[in-house]
């Protein structure tokens, strides 16, 4: 089973005081905020859809590796056979890679294009200058790469495999607001752009084409993260636990939606029936069912909030 991990940062516009000092995480400006509630999700990639297996809070004083270990260890102890861990560039840290290696776990992590003098960026720029101008797709490159931890972290350097693949340079329809850390601006006349991943190098994870195809499946589920924003309840509460509950419920709704959508397909075929399940309809239906359940529960409340039995309700004429 392929596991896909990701981090979600939800902006917070209030003051950082009280318990929120330990809960909120800082970061670059996003949606007018510089403080965020952060959550980590681990999903199984099933039939090109993501099914949530674990979700947790990423507090301000924690590293991403600590959260992933807290969420991932129960999955490993349950005997889950992991084909590979797929992670975005947020997982390209010494702590994360060291934990996967210590657990003997296969992984594919997007390598950020950083280090213009001696890092990944320098190596990709060198390969593009040599092979990025030819008409045919260049061959993939696999080589050893060592990541060094920050000073004083107490971690040892970790050596992984750097797998470099190629993607065609496409003319942008419009100017992007910002450029990511995965791709650099192409030079005039450049045909191919180099992209890289950190892997453990075992089996298919040492071949550029296979790594690129596997990671493409991760990119195909990015739209499901946008659905979590559509199904997540909005609040102005400062309670971090309540906010996490809303986020976890949105992940649960998506899992139910994936299951229902699978049920309306013909014997597992890719072509759905004419009537498809809509996530918005699912949310409304579950909200209506919850309201009916709450109303029934309130109807059974007796004096001082006690629950009346069915016999007592019948005797009261309810």
RAKAWO-V375907 format. One record per run of one state. SS is the DSSP state (a for helix, b for strand, c for the rest). FROM is the first residue (numbers start at 1). TO is the last residue. If there is no record, write none. Layout:
SS/FROM/TO, SS/FROM/TO
This chain:
c/1/1, b/2/12, c/13/19, a/20/23, c/24/24, b/25/30, c/31/32, b/33/46, c/47/48, b/49/58, c/59/63, a/64/77, c/78/83, b/84/87, c/88/88, a/89/91, c/92/93, a/94/102, c/103/106, b/107/110, c/111/119, a/120/131, c/132/140, b/141/147, c/148/157, b/158/168, c/169/191, b/192/199, c/200/202, a/203/206, c/207/207, a/208/219, c/220/221, a/222/231, c/232/239, a/240/263, c/264/264, b/265/265, a/266/268, c/269/271, b/272/272, c/273/278, a/279/299, c/300/300, b/301/301, c/302/302, a/303/305, c/306/306, b/307/307, c/308/309, a/310/315, c/316/318
